[in-house]
Each structure stands twice: as structure tokens, then as C-alpha cells.
Amino acid sequence: MIFERIERLLTQTESTSLEFKTAENAVPKNLFETVCAFLNRDGGDILLGVDDSGFIKGIEPTAVEKIIQDIITQSNNSNMLEPAFILFSQKYEIEDKVILHIAVPESSSIHRYKGTVYDRSNDGDFKVTSPEQIASLSNRKTNFYADAKSYPYLTIDDFELDTIEKAKSIIASRKSTHPWVSLSNEDMLLKAGLFKKDYKTGTGSYTLAAALLFGKEEVIQSLLPTYKTDLLLRRDNTDRYDDRIDVRVNLIESFFIIMGFIEKYLPDPFYLEKEQRISLRDIIFREAVVNMLVHRNFTGQLPARINIYKDYVEMQNPSLPLNKGILNVKDCIPHQKNPLISKFFLQLGWVEEIGSGIININKYYPHFAPKGKFELIEDDYFQARFNFEGPVEGPVEGPVEGPVELSELQHSILLECRLEPKSRDEILKSLNKEVSGYFKRGLKKLVNDGLLEYTITGKTTSRLQKYRITNTGIVVLKGASGHRR
């Protein structure tokens, strides 16, 4: 579906949101003028290896990887693009020629390329030089994007440092050479645009996006008293609920808790793609959950909510709609509500390119529920409804019925594996314990209950084997569906 979108772009002409550039063996000299203009306006798509008329000229195959790396390096260089906005390119082969696609989102900040502000019109990129024009551009972004609002009294101590380390680990697992991985916490937040510097006064402050992504629960509740996500299972008791989790933690921790709840109560049909099993449930509902977290109106008074019924799932979150009505995959216009949060989720790998969510749901949902259908409705209260129209075949992974009881030892093991996978010896060393039958049984039960999983399949006795916490394990660890004895 994403490849088909690229093919559709090639049939269009250049516009305020589409740019073609030839790039035979190097990054085009004016590429970042367009990147800067897209960031400052409404975002857009750039296709490298294509001339102004849409004719595919291609990129020299031996130069592709260097161009990709140069785009990463230059977009992350504050001396080139300020503030930095790291971009990744996607390679495609069309008509036996290689092209690169860069999806540039709209940003909540004003960007400069080599000290100059650029904006976008149908005629292309143009310099913005007058103070009045720059002020107008800034006011438009400040008034619309709540995630960019600054809070001068927020400090690094108001954030969950474990969550920041977890985020770095996730980014590194996707790309070990990612420029953010080796940075200090403060520098990473600055590079991510989560710390805004006032170049008139020399001072700066953290944004609402920083608080939402990493803030301690009490900090977020102080800033946004109505912020929460309500997770409800309503299979038997539809008037109230069979199970409920009230989620008020930061967005990164919320993601794991919500996905754990979905894993616990929704089946996962067997499905092969290119001879490899993939999780339809995780692909579909990850896209829906990320949409709920990223595109939410956080300043609204209503909570976000997920209801799981016997034959359908309903997801709702307060929104600031661009248009109202049912979203259609063919004519849906992607529009970011919280660009700073979207940008960070992109680096985590939880979103791909702009508009990819609805494309992936449309592609995979017929395999998940062959007789079912889904509907996305854009309104002041965004709704995603997934009807099954009959049972979805496939196992539900992890414990489903009844509370999960954890011993003190098992609770400690889960805590050890929370940030990164650890081997048995690493866990024992951290806990200052010797191996014992009690320890082995506790560890094995965590795996059997679906709270931990192996990182090396088929080699359970290997000393290199490590244990990774599952989303279900995170839910239990949070005390939402289990308790210690």
C-alpha cells in the first residue's frame, strides 16, 4: 500500500506538499531549502531521483547508502538545519531504477536552513525575511500546536529517567549508529526539539511534549489534570466492565501498558508474510494506539478510551479535526496534531511515514477479521471502531483469566528486565543472589505465563539466552492486573 502511494505521487505534479529532485550521486544542493520549507508549512513528500516533470532518472546504486547517511547527518546538524530535525529516507526500485522517498512532517517549530527561514508555496521554496512574516508563521504554530508550549519551571528531575533510557535503547535496537544514542539525556531532548531555546534571551525551557513523553505521573497530572486513558473490557458486564486500567503515566509507558491490555484480551490469528509469521493484532492495533497517543488533543477535557467488547473494539480520543467525517484511505489527507510527539515516535519506530497508519490497517485488517470491517471517524472525539462480525481465530497470548500473582523474587526479576533484556547470570548478579531451584522455577513461570520471553528461540539452555519483558509483563508489573504475594 505504501509502494502504491509512491506510484501515485509520481503521477502528480509538484505542489506545496510534493517536490521532485534529481540526485544522481549526491544530496541535491537545495534539498534542505525544501526540507526547511516543508517543516515550516504543512509537511510534504520529497522524491529523489526524479526530475521536475516526474520522469524517473534514478540514483546511482553505489551512491544510495551514502546519500541516505548524508541526509541523516545533515538533518541532525544544527549548523545546517536549526533546530535539527533528523530525517530518514526510504529506498524504492521502480522501472529498474532506484529512488529515495523522504517524508517530511509539519513541525511545531520555526526552522532555519543556514540561518534563513524558508516557506512553501505552489511556486516552490521562498525565503522569509521580514520580521512580520516570521512572526505570523510563529504565531500560527504556537496557537495551534499545544505540544510545543514551553514550561520554564520544568526540569530534568521532573522526568522518568528510566523511560528516557528505555527510549534510547529502543532507538538503538533499530539503528545502533543513530546520532541520539550516544548523547546525554539533556542533549537528546534538545536534539529532539523537546527543549526550546530562546535566542533573544539565551534561556530555554522544556515543552509540553517533553512532559508527555517522559514526565512523572504527578508532573503530568499537575500540567493536565484531565489527562488519562481508560482501558475497559466489557465482554460480560457491558454496563460497567470486567476489567479496567486507568492509565495516567507518560506516553511511552502508556504505549506498553495499552498494548499489554490488548495482547491480553484480543486473539492473534496465524498469518505468514513472505514465509515469516507476523502478528496481525500487533500491527493493526499498534497503529491505532499510536494514532490515539500522537494525534490527541491533550488540552481537552475528555479522556481517551478503549472499550473491548465480544464482537468489536471501540477506541476514542479527543481531537482537533482538520475535516470531519469518515476517513478514506484513498483520499485521506495526513495532518499532524502534535509534531514534536510525532517526531519522537518516528525515531522510536512506532510510526513510519505520514499516513502509513491507515494504510497498514486497511491492508491487514481483512486478514485479521475476514468478515469484519473497521471505520475511522474524524470529529471532535476521534473514533476507531473494529467490528469482527464473528469470532477471530487464533490464540490470545499471555494469561487471560484471573489475577496474576507474583512472588517478591518474580517481581524483582521483572524489574531487572524492564529496561533491557538480561541473561540469567546478569539477573542473579544484580539481585546479589545465587542460582537455586526456587529461582529457576520462578523464572520459568514468568516465561510460561507470558510475562517474559526468550531473545534466542530454540536455545533455552544457552548461557547467552536473555529474557525480555513482554507488554503483558509490563501491565502486571504496573500492578494493573496482578499483585504480589
Sequence and secondary structure as in RCSB ss.txt:
>XXXX:A:sequence
MIFERIERLLTQTESTSLEFKTAENAVPKNLFETVCAFLNRDGGDILLGVDDSGFIKGIEPTAVEKIIQDIITQS
NNSNMLEPAFILFSQKYEIEDKVILHIAVPESSSIHRYKGTVYDRSNDGDFKVTSPEQIASLSNRKTNFYADAKS
YPYLTIDDFELDTIEKAKSIIASRKSTHPWVSLSNEDMLLKAGLFKKDYKTGTGSYTLAAALLFGKEEVIQSLLP
TYKTDLLLRRDNTDRYDDRIDVRVNLIESFFIIMGFIEKYLPDPFYLEKEQRISLRDIIFREAVVNMLVHRNFTG
QLPARINIYKDYVEMQNPSLPLNKGILNVKDCIPHQKNPLISKFFLQLGWVEEIGSGIININKYYPHFAPKGKFE
LIEDDYFQARFNFEGPVEGPVEGPVEGPVELSELQHSILLECRLEPKSRDEILKSLNKEVSGYFKRGLKKLVNDG
LLEYTITGKTTSRLQKYRITNTGIVVLKGASGHRR
>XXXX:A:secstr
 HHHHHHHHHTS  BTTEEEE  SSS  TTHHHHHHHHHHTT EEEEETB TTS B    GGGHHHHHHHHHHHH
T TTTEES     EEEEEETTEEEEEEEE   SS  EETTEEEEEETTEEEEE SHHHHHHHHHHHHHH GGG E
ETT  GGGB HHHHHHHHHHHHHH TT TTTTS HHHHHHHTT EEE TTTS EEEEHHHHHHHB HHHHHHH T
T  EEEEE SS SSS SEEEEE S HHHHHHHHHHHHHHHS     EETTEE  HHHHHHHHHHHHHHHS  TTS
SS EEEEE SSEEEEEEE   SS EE  TTT     S HHHHHHHHHHTS  STTHHHHHHHHHHHHH TT EEE
EEESSEEEEEEE SS   S   S  SS EEE HHHHHHHHHTSSS EEHHHHHHHHT    HHHHHHHHHHHHTT
SEEESSTT TT TT EEEE HHHHHHHTTSSEEE 
